[in-house]
Amino acid sequence: MEMVRAVKLEDLDQLWSLIEQSTYGLTTLQIDKEQLSERVEHSNFAFQRKTEKASGEPYVLVMEEVATGKLV
């Protein structure tokens, strides 16, 4: 079973591996590890922020295989 959830900093290595395996045009994430790290940090901040209405926050979601903990 898969679960969609907010990205975590601990996901960076797995997420980076998925990005490296993807072909051009299949991802909206930059192929730059530093930018990816910043985007994950901004997403975490956006999810923690208390607001009544979202307006342009950079939410990043991942799909995780629950049994293994691997991102898919």
mmCIF file as gemmi writes it, N, C-alpha and C atoms, coordinates in Angstrom:
data_model
loop_
_atom_site.group_PDB
_atom_site.id
_atom_site.type_symbol
_atom_site.label_atom_id
_atom_site.label_alt_id
_atom_site.label_comp_id
_atom_site.label_asym_id
_atom_site.label_entity_id
_atom_site.label_seq_id
_atom_site.pdbx_PDB_ins_code
_atom_site.Cartn_x
_atom_site.Cartn_y
_atom_site.Cartn_z
_atom_site.occupancy
_atom_site.B_iso_or_equiv
_atom_site.pdbx_formal_charge
_atom_site.auth_seq_id
_atom_site.auth_asym_id
_atom_site.pdbx_PDB_model_num
ATOM 1 N N . MET Axp A 1 ? 0.846 -1.167 0 1 0 ? 1 A 1
ATOM 2 C CA . MET Axp A 1 ? 0 0 0 1 0 ? 1 A 1
ATOM 3 C C . MET Axp A 1 ? 0.899 1.24 0 1 0 ? 1 A 1
ATOM 4 N N . GLU Axp A 2 ? 0.488 2.238 -0.778 1 0 ? 2 A 1
ATOM 5 C CA . GLU Axp A 2 ? 1.223 3.485 -0.845 1 0 ? 2 A 1
ATOM 6 C C . GLU Axp A 2 ? 0.481 4.571 -0.075 1 0 ? 2 A 1
ATOM 7 N N . MET Axp A 3 ? 1.263 5.558 0.378 1 0 ? 3 A 1
ATOM 8 C CA . MET Axp A 3 ? 0.714 6.685 1.11 1 0 ? 3 A 1
ATOM 9 C C . MET Axp A 3 ? 1.351 7.96 0.558 1 0 ? 3 A 1
ATOM 10 N N . VAL Axp A 4 ? 0.536 8.977 0.334 1 0 ? 4 A 1
ATOM 11 C CA . VAL Axp A 4 ? 1.044 10.284 -0.071 1 0 ? 4 A 1
ATOM 12 C C . VAL Axp A 4 ? 1.169 11.123 1.189 1 0 ? 4 A 1
ATOM 13 N N . ARG Axp A 5 ? 2.33 11.756 1.346 1 0 ? 5 A 1
ATOM 14 C CA . ARG Axp A 5 ? 2.578 12.555 2.544 1 0 ? 5 A 1
ATOM 15 C C . ARG Axp A 5 ? 3.513 13.709 2.214 1 0 ? 5 A 1
ATOM 16 N N . ALA Axp A 6 ? 3.651 14.593 3.172 1 0 ? 6 A 1
ATOM 17 C CA . ALA Axp A 6 ? 4.582 15.714 3.028 1 0 ? 6 A 1
ATOM 18 C C . ALA Axp A 6 ? 6.015 15.184 3.026 1 0 ? 6 A 1
ATOM 19 N N . VAL Axp A 7 ? 6.849 15.801 2.224 1 0 ? 7 A 1
ATOM 20 C CA . VAL Axp A 7 ? 8.259 15.429 2.171 1 0 ? 7 A 1
ATOM 21 C C . VAL Axp A 7 ? 8.929 15.795 3.499 1 0 ? 7 A 1
ATOM 22 N N . LYS Axp A 8 ? 9.948 15.01 3.87 1 0 ? 8 A 1
ATOM 23 C CA . LYS Axp A 8 ? 10.73 15.272 5.082 1 0 ? 8 A 1
ATOM 24 C C . LYS Axp A 8 ? 12.198 15.403 4.679 1 0 ? 8 A 1
ATOM 25 N N . LEU Axp A 9 ? 12.98 16.073 5.512 1 0 ? 9 A 1
ATOM 26 C CA . LEU Axp A 9 ? 14.409 16.213 5.223 1 0 ? 9 A 1
ATOM 27 C C . LEU Axp A 9 ? 15.084 14.844 5.104 1 0 ? 9 A 1
ATOM 28 N N . GLU Axp A 10 ? 14.591 13.865 5.853 1 0 ? 10 A 1
ATOM 29 C CA . GLU Axp A 10 ? 15.168 12.519 5.798 1 0 ? 10 A 1
ATOM 30 C C . GLU Axp A 10 ? 14.949 11.851 4.441 1 0 ? 10 A 1
ATOM 31 N N . ASP Axp A 11 ? 14.057 12.407 3.626 1 0 ? 11 A 1
ATOM 32 C CA . ASP Axp A 11 ? 13.753 11.84 2.308 1 0 ? 11 A 1
ATOM 33 C C . ASP Axp A 11 ? 14.734 12.282 1.225 1 0 ? 11 A 1
ATOM 34 N N . LEU Axp A 12 ? 15.617 13.208 1.529 1 0 ? 12 A 1
ATOM 35 C CA . LEU Axp A 12 ? 16.461 13.816 0.491 1 0 ? 12 A 1
ATOM 36 C C . LEU Axp A 12 ? 17.229 12.797 -0.346 1 0 ? 12 A 1
ATOM 37 N N . ASP Axp A 13 ? 17.872 11.831 0.283 1 0 ? 13 A 1
ATOM 38 C CA . ASP Axp A 13 ? 18.668 10.862 -0.483 1 0 ? 13 A 1
ATOM 39 C C . ASP Axp A 13 ? 17.796 10.033 -1.422 1 0 ? 13 A 1
ATOM 40 N N . GLN Axp A 14 ? 16.661 9.552 -0.919 1 0 ? 14 A 1
ATOM 41 C CA . GLN Axp A 14 ? 15.76 8.77 -1.775 1 0 ? 14 A 1
ATOM 42 C C . GLN Axp A 14 ? 15.172 9.631 -2.885 1 0 ? 14 A 1
ATOM 43 N N . LEU Axp A 15 ? 14.796 10.854 -2.546 1 0 ? 15 A 1
ATOM 44 C CA . LEU Axp A 15 ? 14.222 11.756 -3.543 1 0 ? 15 A 1
ATOM 45 C C . LEU Axp A 15 ? 15.252 12.079 -4.613 1 0 ? 15 A 1
ATOM 46 N N . TRP Axp A 16 ? 16.476 12.319 -4.202 1 0 ? 16 A 1
ATOM 47 C CA . TRP Axp A 16 ? 17.549 12.609 -5.153 1 0 ? 16 A 1
ATOM 48 C C . TRP Axp A 16 ? 17.761 11.426 -6.098 1 0 ? 16 A 1
ATOM 49 N N . SER Axp A 17 ? 17.727 10.224 -5.548 1 0 ? 17 A 1
ATOM 50 C CA . SER Axp A 17 ? 17.888 9.024 -6.367 1 0 ? 17 A 1
ATOM 51 C C . SER Axp A 17 ? 16.767 8.906 -7.4 1 0 ? 17 A 1
ATOM 52 N N . LEU Axp A 18 ? 15.539 9.192 -6.995 1 0 ? 18 A 1
ATOM 53 C CA . LEU Axp A 18 ? 14.41 9.148 -7.932 1 0 ? 18 A 1
ATOM 54 C C . LEU Axp A 18 ? 14.563 10.188 -9.036 1 0 ? 18 A 1
ATOM 55 N N . ILE Axp A 19 ? 15.021 11.375 -8.673 1 0 ? 19 A 1
ATOM 56 C CA . ILE Axp A 19 ? 15.211 12.44 -9.665 1 0 ? 19 A 1
ATOM 57 C C . ILE Axp A 19 ? 16.275 12.038 -10.677 1 0 ? 19 A 1
ATOM 58 N N . GLU Axp A 20 ? 17.36 11.448 -10.199 1 0 ? 20 A 1
ATOM 59 C CA . GLU Axp A 20 ? 18.426 11.014 -11.109 1 0 ? 20 A 1
ATOM 60 C C . GLU Axp A 20 ? 17.936 9.943 -12.083 1 0 ? 20 A 1
ATOM 61 N N . GLN Axp A 21 ? 16.992 9.127 -11.662 1 0 ? 21 A 1
ATOM 62 C CA . GLN Axp A 21 ? 16.469 8.054 -12.511 1 0 ? 21 A 1
ATOM 63 C C . GLN Axp A 21 ? 15.419 8.543 -13.5 1 0 ? 21 A 1
ATOM 64 N N . SER Axp A 22 ? 14.826 9.693 -13.228 1 0 ? 22 A 1
ATOM 65 C CA . SER Axp A 22 ? 13.742 10.179 -14.088 1 0 ? 22 A 1
ATOM 66 C C . SER Axp A 22 ? 14.303 10.75 -15.384 1 0 ? 22 A 1
ATOM 67 N N . THR Axp A 23 ? 13.471 10.718 -16.409 1 0 ? 23 A 1
ATOM 68 C CA . THR Axp A 23 ? 13.865 11.303 -17.679 1 0 ? 23 A 1
ATOM 69 C C . THR Axp A 23 ? 13.373 12.738 -17.757 1 0 ? 23 A 1
ATOM 70 N N . TYR Axp A 24 ? 13.908 13.483 -18.681 1 0 ? 24 A 1
ATOM 71 C CA . TYR Axp A 24 ? 13.563 14.886 -18.863 1 0 ? 24 A 1
ATOM 72 C C . TYR Axp A 24 ? 12.053 15.047 -19.001 1 0 ? 24 A 1
ATOM 73 N N . GLY Axp A 25 ? 11.516 15.996 -18.261 1 0 ? 25 A 1
ATOM 74 C CA . GLY Axp A 25 ? 10.099 16.326 -18.37 1 0 ? 25 A 1
ATOM 75 C C . GLY Axp A 25 ? 9.187 15.551 -17.436 1 0 ? 25 A 1
ATOM 76 N N . LEU Axp A 26 ? 9.732 14.584 -16.695 1 0 ? 26 A 1
ATOM 77 C CA . LEU Axp A 26 ? 8.891 13.806 -15.789 1 0 ? 26 A 1
ATOM 78 C C . LEU Axp A 26 ? 8.881 14.348 -14.367 1 0 ? 26 A 1
ATOM 79 N N . THR Axp A 27 ? 9.62 15.394 -14.101 1 0 ? 27 A 1
ATOM 80 C CA . THR Axp A 27 ? 9.664 15.953 -12.755 1 0 ? 27 A 1
ATOM 81 C C . THR Axp A 27 ? 9.719 17.47 -12.815 1 0 ? 27 A 1
ATOM 82 N N . THR Axp A 28 ? 9.105 18.097 -11.833 1 0 ? 28 A 1
ATOM 83 C CA . THR Axp A 28 ? 9.177 19.556 -11.725 1 0 ? 28 A 1
ATOM 84 C C . THR Axp A 28 ? 10.267 19.967 -10.751 1 0 ? 28 A 1
ATOM 85 N N . LEU Axp A 29 ? 10.975 18.995 -10.19 1 0 ? 29 A 1
ATOM 86 C CA . LEU Axp A 29 ? 12.051 19.3 -9.252 1 0 ? 29 A 1
ATOM 87 C C . LEU Axp A 29 ? 13.349 19.521 -10.016 1 0 ? 29 A 1
ATOM 88 N N . GLN Axp A 30 ? 14.129 20.47 -9.546 1 0 ? 30 A 1
ATOM 89 C CA . GLN Axp A 30 ? 15.407 20.783 -10.175 1 0 ? 30 A 1
ATOM 90 C C . GLN Axp A 30 ? 16.404 19.646 -9.946 1 0 ? 30 A 1
ATOM 91 N N . ILE Axp A 31 ? 17.277 19.446 -10.928 1 0 ? 31 A 1
ATOM 92 C CA . ILE Axp A 31 ? 18.315 18.436 -10.77 1 0 ? 31 A 1
ATOM 93 C C . ILE Axp A 31 ? 19.547 19.124 -10.196 1 0 ? 31 A 1
ATOM 94 N N . ASP Axp A 32 ? 19.401 19.594 -8.978 1 0 ? 32 A 1
ATOM 95 C CA . ASP Axp A 32 ? 20.458 20.273 -8.243 1 0 ? 32 A 1
ATOM 96 C C . ASP Axp A 32 ? 20.202 19.967 -6.771 1 0 ? 32 A 1
ATOM 97 N N . LYS Axp A 33 ? 21.142 19.288 -6.139 1 0 ? 33 A 1
ATOM 98 C CA . LYS Axp A 33 ? 20.921 18.805 -4.773 1 0 ? 33 A 1
ATOM 99 C C . LYS Axp A 33 ? 20.695 19.948 -3.782 1 0 ? 33 A 1
ATOM 100 N N . GLU Axp A 34 ? 21.401 21.047 -3.947 1 0 ? 34 A 1
ATOM 101 C CA . GLU Axp A 34 ? 21.238 22.18 -3.03 1 0 ? 34 A 1
ATOM 102 C C . GLU Axp A 34 ? 19.846 22.796 -3.172 1 0 ? 34 A 1
ATOM 103 N N . GLN Axp A 35 ? 19.393 22.988 -4.408 1 0 ? 35 A 1
ATOM 104 C CA . GLN Axp A 35 ? 18.05 23.536 -4.632 1 0 ? 35 A 1
ATOM 105 C C . GLN Axp A 35 ? 16.981 22.58 -4.113 1 0 ? 35 A 1
ATOM 106 N N . LEU Axp A 36 ? 17.193 21.294 -4.281 1 0 ? 36 A 1
ATOM 107 C CA . LEU Axp A 36 ? 16.246 20.304 -3.785 1 0 ? 36 A 1
ATOM 108 C C . LEU Axp A 36 ? 16.139 20.393 -2.263 1 0 ? 36 A 1
ATOM 109 N N . SER Axp A 37 ? 17.271 20.497 -1.605 1 0 ? 37 A 1
ATOM 110 C CA . SER Axp A 37 ? 17.284 20.617 -0.151 1 0 ? 37 A 1
ATOM 111 C C . SER Axp A 37 ? 16.53 21.867 0.303 1 0 ? 37 A 1
ATOM 112 N N . GLU Axp A 38 ? 16.763 22.98 -0.371 1 0 ? 38 A 1
ATOM 113 C CA . GLU Axp A 38 ? 16.066 24.226 -0.035 1 0 ? 38 A 1
ATOM 114 C C . GLU Axp A 38 ? 14.564 24.08 -0.256 1 0 ? 38 A 1
ATOM 115 N N . ARG Axp A 39 ? 14.192 23.418 -1.333 1 0 ? 39 A 1
ATOM 116 C CA . ARG Axp A 39 ? 12.766 23.249 -1.636 1 0 ? 39 A 1
ATOM 117 C C . ARG Axp A 39 ? 12.082 22.384 -0.579 1 0 ? 39 A 1
ATOM 118 N N . VAL Axp A 40 ? 12.765 21.353 -0.114 1 0 ? 40 A 1
ATOM 119 C CA . VAL Axp A 40 ? 12.221 20.502 0.943 1 0 ? 40 A 1
ATOM 120 C C . VAL Axp A 40 ? 12.08 21.305 2.237 1 0 ? 40 A 1
ATOM 121 N N . GLU Axp A 41 ? 13.079 22.099 2.565 1 0 ? 41 A 1
ATOM 122 C CA . GLU Axp A 41 ? 13.01 22.936 3.769 1 0 ? 41 A 1
ATOM 123 C C . GLU Axp A 41 ? 11.861 23.93 3.682 1 0 ? 41 A 1
ATOM 124 N N . HIS Axp A 42 ? 11.688 24.576 2.537 1 0 ? 42 A 1
ATOM 125 C CA . HIS Axp A 42 ? 10.593 25.531 2.357 1 0 ? 42 A 1
ATOM 126 C C . HIS Axp A 42 ? 9.241 24.83 2.462 1 0 ? 42 A 1
ATOM 127 N N . SER Axp A 43 ? 9.148 23.631 1.932 1 0 ? 43 A 1
ATOM 128 C CA . SER Axp A 43 ? 7.908 22.869 2.016 1 0 ? 43 A 1
ATOM 129 C C . SER Axp A 43 ? 7.586 22.53 3.47 1 0 ? 43 A 1
ATOM 130 N N . ASN Axp A 44 ? 8.589 22.093 4.214 1 0 ? 44 A 1
ATOM 131 C CA . ASN Axp A 44 ? 8.372 21.782 5.63 1 0 ? 44 A 1
ATOM 132 C C . ASN Axp A 44 ? 7.883 23.005 6.387 1 0 ? 44 A 1
ATOM 133 N N . PHE Axp A 45 ? 8.489 24.149 6.117 1 0 ? 45 A 1
ATOM 134 C CA . PHE Axp A 45 ? 8.066 25.397 6.755 1 0 ? 45 A 1
ATOM 135 C C . PHE Axp A 45 ? 6.622 25.721 6.38 1 0 ? 45 A 1
ATOM 136 N N . ALA Axp A 46 ? 6.273 25.551 5.114 1 0 ? 46 A 1
ATOM 137 C CA . ALA Axp A 46 ? 4.917 25.859 4.646 1 0 ? 46 A 1
ATOM 138 C C . ALA Axp A 46 ? 3.883 24.967 5.333 1 0 ? 46 A 1
ATOM 139 N N . PHE Axp A 47 ? 4.195 23.686 5.503 1 0 ? 47 A 1
ATOM 140 C CA . PHE Axp A 47 ? 3.253 22.779 6.167 1 0 ? 47 A 1
ATOM 141 C C . PHE Axp A 47 ? 3.093 23.116 7.647 1 0 ? 47 A 1
ATOM 142 N N . GLN Axp A 48 ? 4.148 23.628 8.28 1 0 ? 48 A 1
ATOM 143 C CA . GLN Axp A 48 ? 4.09 23.957 9.702 1 0 ? 48 A 1
ATOM 144 C C . GLN Axp A 48 ? 3.412 25.298 9.963 1 0 ? 48 A 1
ATOM 145 N N . ARG Axp A 49 ? 3.372 26.127 8.96 1 0 ? 49 A 1
ATOM 146 C CA . ARG Axp A 49 ? 2.812 27.465 9.097 1 0 ? 49 A 1
ATOM 147 C C . ARG Axp A 49 ? 1.304 27.391 9.314 1 0 ? 49 A 1
ATOM 148 N N . LYS Axp A 50 ? 0.819 28.195 10.227 1 0 ? 50 A 1
ATOM 149 C CA . LYS Axp A 50 ? -0.62 28.259 10.496 1 0 ? 50 A 1
ATOM 150 C C . LYS Axp A 50 ? -1.214 29.395 9.676 1 0 ? 50 A 1
ATOM 151 N N . THR Axp A 51 ? -2.086 29.044 8.753 1 0 ? 51 A 1
ATOM 152 C CA . THR Axp A 51 ? -2.727 30.04 7.912 1 0 ? 51 A 1
ATOM 153 C C . THR Axp A 51 ? -4.13 29.566 7.558 1 0 ? 51 A 1
ATOM 154 N N . GLU Axp A 52 ? -5 30.499 7.333 1 0 ? 52 A 1
ATOM 155 C CA . GLU Axp A 52 ? -6.366 30.141 6.956 1 0 ? 52 A 1
ATOM 156 C C . GLU Axp A 52 ? -6.491 29.891 5.46 1 0 ? 52 A 1
ATOM 157 N N . LYS Axp A 53 ? -5.594 30.485 4.684 1 0 ? 53 A 1
ATOM 158 C CA . LYS Axp A 53 ? -5.676 30.345 3.237 1 0 ? 53 A 1
ATOM 159 C C . LYS Axp A 53 ? -4.267 30.242 2.648 1 0 ? 53 A 1
ATOM 160 N N . ALA Axp A 54 ? -4.025 29.167 1.936 1 0 ? 54 A 1
ATOM 161 C CA . ALA Axp A 54 ? -2.728 28.993 1.285 1 0 ? 54 A 1
ATOM 162 C C . ALA Axp A 54 ? -2.621 29.947 0.107 1 0 ? 54 A 1
ATOM 163 N N . SER Axp A 55 ? -1.417 30.459 -0.094 1 0 ? 55 A 1
ATOM 164 C CA . SER Axp A 55 ? -1.225 31.381 -1.224 1 0 ? 55 A 1
ATOM 165 C C . SER Axp A 55 ? 0.19 31.266 -1.766 1 0 ? 55 A 1
ATOM 166 N N . GLY Axp A 56 ? 0.412 30.247 -2.57 1 0 ? 56 A 1
ATOM 167 C CA . GLY Axp A 56 ? 1.696 30.11 -3.247 1 0 ? 56 A 1
ATOM 168 C C . GLY Axp A 56 ? 2.783 29.397 -2.465 1 0 ? 56 A 1
ATOM 169 N N . GLU Axp A 57 ? 2.433 28.77 -1.349 1 0 ? 57 A 1
ATOM 170 C CA . GLU Axp A 57 ? 3.445 28.049 -0.594 1 0 ? 57 A 1
ATOM 171 C C . GLU Axp A 57 ? 3.951 26.852 -1.405 1 0 ? 57 A 1
ATOM 172 N N . PRO Axp A 58 ? 5.227 26.528 -1.241 1 0 ? 58 A 1
ATOM 173 C CA . PRO Axp A 58 ? 5.83 25.446 -2.038 1 0 ? 58 A 1
ATOM 174 C C . PRO Axp A 58 ? 5.658 24.073 -1.39 1 0 ? 58 A 1
ATOM 175 N N . TYR Axp A 59 ? 4.469 23.512 -1.454 1 0 ? 59 A 1
ATOM 176 C CA . TYR Axp A 59 ? 4.229 22.197 -0.865 1 0 ? 59 A 1
ATOM 177 C C . TYR Axp A 59 ? 4.822 21.107 -1.757 1 0 ? 59 A 1
ATOM 178 N N . VAL Axp A 60 ? 5.577 20.2 -1.143 1 0 ? 60 A 1
ATOM 179 C CA . VAL Axp A 60 ? 6.141 19.064 -1.87 1 0 ? 60 A 1
ATOM 180 C C . VAL Axp A 60 ? 5.619 17.794 -1.205 1 0 ? 60 A 1
ATOM 181 N N . LEU Axp A 61 ? 5.025 16.94 -2.012 1 0 ? 61 A 1
ATOM 182 C CA . LEU Axp A 61 ? 4.49 15.669 -1.526 1 0 ? 61 A 1
ATOM 183 C C . LEU Axp A 61 ? 5.278 14.517 -2.134 1 0 ? 61 A 1
ATOM 184 N N . VAL Axp A 62 ? 5.338 13.422 -1.415 1 0 ? 62 A 1
ATOM 185 C CA . VAL Axp A 62 ? 5.987 12.212 -1.915 1 0 ? 62 A 1
ATOM 186 C C . VAL Axp A 62 ? 5.034 11.039 -1.729 1 0 ? 62 A 1
ATOM 187 N N . MET Axp A 63 ? 5.266 9.979 -2.493 1 0 ? 63 A 1
ATOM 188 C CA . MET Axp A 63 ? 4.508 8.745 -2.31 1 0 ? 63 A 1
ATOM 189 C C . MET Axp A 63 ? 5.46 7.716 -1.717 1 0 ? 63 A 1
ATOM 190 N N . GLU Axp A 64 ? 5.033 7.128 -0.613 1 0 ? 64 A 1
ATOM 191 C CA . GLU Axp A 64 ? 5.86 6.166 0.106 1 0 ? 64 A 1
ATOM 192 C C . GLU Axp A 64 ? 5.194 4.799 0.116 1 0 ? 64 A 1
ATOM 193 N N . GLU Axp A 65 ? 5.974 3.774 -0.153 1 0 ? 65 A 1
ATOM 194 C CA . GLU Axp A 65 ? 5.508 2.398 0.015 1 0 ? 65 A 1
ATOM 195 C C . GLU Axp A 65 ? 5.553 2.13 1.516 1 0 ? 65 A 1
ATOM 196 N N . VAL Axp A 66 ? 4.389 1.979 2.132 1 0 ? 66 A 1
ATOM 197 C CA . VAL Axp A 66 ? 4.285 1.902 3.589 1 0 ? 66 A 1
ATOM 198 C C . VAL Axp A 66 ? 5.07 0.727 4.164 1 0 ? 66 A 1
ATOM 199 N N . ALA Axp A 67 ? 5.006 -0.422 3.543 1 0 ? 67 A 1
ATOM 200 C CA . ALA Axp A 67 ? 5.669 -1.619 4.075 1 0 ? 67 A 1
ATOM 201 C C . ALA Axp A 67 ? 7.186 -1.483 4.122 1 0 ? 67 A 1
ATOM 202 N N . THR Axp A 68 ? 7.755 -0.767 3.153 1 0 ? 68 A 1
ATOM 203 C CA . THR Axp A 68 ? 9.216 -0.675 3.065 1 0 ? 68 A 1
ATOM 204 C C . THR Axp A 68 ? 9.77 0.69 3.458 1 0 ? 68 A 1
ATOM 205 N N . GLY Axp A 69 ? 8.923 1.72 3.429 1 0 ? 69 A 1
ATOM 206 C CA . GLY Axp A 69 ? 9.395 3.074 3.708 1 0 ? 69 A 1
ATOM 207 C C . GLY Axp A 69 ? 10.093 3.714 2.522 1 0 ? 69 A 1
ATOM 208 N N . LYS Axp A 70 ? 10.085 3.042 1.37 1 0 ? 70 A 1
ATOM 209 C CA . LYS Axp A 70 ? 10.747 3.578 0.176 1 0 ? 70 A 1
ATOM 210 C C . LYS Axp A 70 ? 9.824 4.524 -0.569 1 0 ? 70 A 1
ATOM 211 N N . LEU Axp A 71 ? 10.419 5.577 -1.132 1 0 ? 71 A 1
ATOM 212 C CA . LEU Axp A 71 ? 9.661 6.49 -1.975 1 0 ? 71 A 1
ATOM 213 C C . LEU Axp A 71 ? 9.511 5.87 -3.352 1 0 ? 71 A 1
ATOM 214 N N . VAL Axp A 72 ? 8.343 6.048 -3.942 1 0 ? 72 A 1
ATOM 215 C CA . VAL Axp A 72 ? 8.079 5.486 -5.271 1 0 ? 72 A 1
ATOM 216 C C . VAL Axp A 72 ? 7.619 6.574 -6.212 1 0 ? 72 A 1
